[in-house]
Amino acid sequence: MNTFTWKSIWRIRHTDEMRSILEVVLNSYDNLKKGKVQIMLSLNETKAGEAYTIKWMTGMPETMDYIRSCKVSEGKDVRVISRIFGGVIVGVENRRILISDDAARRIKV
């Protein structure tokens, strides 16, 4: 009898936890659909043909300085032209720049 009572309590608690988790997931999905939540992607996770705004960049100072000298910096809009093996071709201000996957992973849009 005691074991049955514990199993029932566990089932109730488990069901309540699952219901709470489901509510959080559904609320998050609704907020995402309404545009209230923004998801940052790495530049190498983006789709070709889409335009993105760069949120932040990090990496080796020499690499970041060179990328910034090509007019790619935080707050700038870039268009992903193509994805190729080992890199991403982006367009910014009438320029086309190939960024390696290593550097693209550290650029969030």
PyMOL commands that set and color helices and strands:
alter all, ss='L'
color gray80, all
select helices_A, chain A and resi 2-33+43-45+61-69+101-105
alter helices_A, ss='H'
color red, helices_A
select strands_A, chain A and resi 51-53+56-57+77-84+87-92+95-100+107-108
alter strands_A, ss='S'
color yellow, strands_A
deselect
rebuild
show_as cartoon
